[in-house]
Amino acid sequence: MRLLAAVNRRVAQRDSCVSPFCHVSFIDEERTSPRSQSFTERGEQAPFEMPVLLFGIDLTDVVRLAHEQSTVFFRDGTPPPEQSEADIAELDKGLQRRP
C-alpha cells in the first residue's frame, strides 16, 4: 500500500490531473479483513472529499448526495426530499466523464 501511495505521489508531480493524496484499500486473498489507509506527508492535510470512480465513471456527485441524505436520515429520521428536475440534471452532468 505504501509503494502504491509513493508511485501515485511521483505521478502527481508530473501530471496535474493526478492528486498527490492517496487513499489505498487492500483486501487480502482470503477476503477476510480489508485494510484501508490514507497516506500523507508530515503536516499535510488531505482534502476531505475523495473522488469516487467506478469503471471510469465519476460518481463523486452521486456519492456526495447520498452521503448528505443518509446523514440527515440517520441523525433524525427525516426521509430524503424528492429530487427536482434541476437536481437530476445536475447529477447527470456530474456523471459525464471529466477530462
C-alpha positions in Angstrom: 0.0 0.0 0.0 2.9 2.4 0.8 4.5 1.6 -2.5 1.3 2.4 -4.4 1.0 5.7 -2.5 4.6 6.6 -3.3 4.1 5.9 -7.0 0.9 7.9 -7.0 2.8 10.9 -5.5 5.5 10.7 -8.1 3.0 10.6 -10.9 1.2 13.6 -9.4 4.5 15.6 -9.7 4.4 15.1 -13.4 0.7 15.2 -14.2 -1.6 17.8 -12.7 -4.6 15.6 -13.3 -3.4 13.3 -10.6 -3.8 14.2 -7.0 -0.7 13.6 -4.7 -3.1 12.4 -2.0 -3.6 8.7 -1.9 -6.1 6.5 0.0 -5.3 2.8 -0.5 -7.6 -0.1 0.2 -6.3 -3.7 0.3 -8.2 -6.9 0.6 -6.2 -10.0 1.4 -6.5 -13.2 -0.6 -8.9 -14.7 2.0 -11.0 -11.5 1.8 -11.5 -11.6 5.5 -10.0 -8.3 6.7 -9.9 -5.4 4.3 -7.5 -2.6 5.3 -7.6 1.0 4.3 -5.2 3.8 4.9 -4.6 7.4 3.8 -1.0 8.4 3.0 0.0 12.0 3.7 3.3 13.7 4.4 4.1 15.1 7.8 1.9 18.2 8.4 -0.1 17.7 5.2 -3.9 17.5 5.3 -5.6 15.7 2.5 -8.8 17.2 1.2 -11.9 15.9 2.9 -13.7 14.8 -0.2 -12.3 11.9 -2.2 -13.4 11.4 -5.8 -15.2 8.1 -6.4 -14.6 6.5 -9.8 -16.2 3.2 -10.9 -15.2 1.7 -14.3 -14.1 5.2 -15.4 -17.3 6.9 -14.4 -17.1 9.8 -11.9 -19.7 9.1 -9.2 -18.4 11.8 -6.8 -21.6 13.9 -7.0 -23.9 11.0 -6.6 -22.0 9.7 -3.6 -21.9 13.2 -2.1 -25.7 13.5 -2.4 -26.3 10.0 -1.0 -24.0 10.8 2.0 -25.8 14.1 2.7 -29.2 12.5 2.6 -28.2 9.5 4.7 -26.6 11.7 7.3 -29.8 13.6 7.8 -31.9 10.3 7.8 -29.7 8.6 10.4 -29.5 11.7 12.5 -33.2 12.4 12.9 -35.1 10.0 10.7 -36.1 12.6 8.0 -36.6 10.9 4.7 -34.8 12.4 1.7 -36.6 15.0 -0.3 -37.9 14.3 -3.8 -35.3 15.3 -6.4 -36.3 18.1 -8.7 -35.6 18.1 -12.5 -32.7 20.6 -11.8 -31.2 18.2 -9.2 -31.4 15.3 -11.6 -29.9 17.4 -14.5 -27.0 18.4 -12.2 -26.4 14.7 -11.3 -26.5 13.8 -15.0 -23.9 16.5 -15.7 -21.7 15.1 -12.9 -21.9 11.6 -14.3 -20.4 12.7 -17.6 -16.7 11.9 -18.0 -14.4 14.7 -17.0 -11.1 15.5 -18.6 
